């Protein structure tokens, strides 16, 4: 099957395969960078965090002691 291919054919096939490989690597890098930018820069203001803590306490996910500890840590960061 490959016996009929001349040197130029092999070079062209290798170049096409290399182009696909480079394109795949570029896509992976772009996706990873975009994902890290969206998850790494999520800054939530303290008021929103406090509201969320209150919701968790009211729903029973956090105990009053846990709520107070987390609230104190949040206030300390201000």
C-alpha positions in Angstrom: 0.0 0.0 0.0 2.8 2.5 0.9 5.2 1.0 -1.7 3.9 3.3 -4.4 4.5 6.5 -2.4 7.4 8.7 -3.4 9.4 10.8 -1.0 7.2 13.8 -1.5 4.1 11.9 -0.7 5.5 10.8 2.6 6.7 14.4 3.4 3.2 15.7 2.7 1.5 13.0 4.8 3.9 13.7 7.6 3.3 17.4 7.4 -0.5 16.9 7.5 -0.2 14.6 10.5 2.1 17.1 12.3 -0.4 19.9 11.6 -3.2 17.9 13.1 -1.0 17.2 16.2 -0.1 20.8 16.6 -3.8 21.8 16.3 -4.8 19.3 18.9 -2.2 20.6 21.3 -3.2 24.2 20.8 -6.9 23.3 21.4 -6.0 21.5 24.7 -3.9 24.4 25.9 -6.6 27.0 25.1 -9.2 24.9 26.9 -7.0 24.5 30.0 -6.1 28.2 30.1 -9.8 29.2 29.7 -10.9 26.8 32.4 -8.2 28.0 34.8 -9.2 31.6 34.3 -12.9 31.1 35.0 -12.4 28.9 38.1 -9.4 30.7 39.6 -10.7 34.3 39.5 -14.0 33.8 41.2 -14.0 36.5 43.8 -17.1 36.5 46.0 -17.8 39.5 48.2 -18.0 39.0 51.9 -21.7 39.9 52.0 -22.6 37.1 49.6 -20.4 34.7 51.6 -22.2 35.7 54.8 -25.6 35.2 53.1 -24.5 31.8 51.9 -23.3 30.8 55.4 -26.6 31.9 56.9 -28.5 29.8 54.3 -26.4 26.8 55.1 -27.0 27.3 58.9 -30.7 27.8 58.4 -31.0 24.7 56.2 -29.1 22.6 58.8 -26.0 21.9 56.8 -23.9 23.9 59.3 -24.3 23.8 63.0 -24.4 27.1 65.0 -20.8 26.5 66.2 -19.6 26.0 62.6 -21.5 29.0 61.4 -20.0 31.2 64.1 -16.4 29.9 63.4 -16.8 30.5 59.7 -18.4 33.9 60.3 -15.6 35.0 62.6 -13.0 33.9 60.0 -14.8 35.8 57.3 -15.0 39.0 59.5 -11.4 38.6 60.4 -10.4 38.7 56.7 -12.1 42.1 56.2 
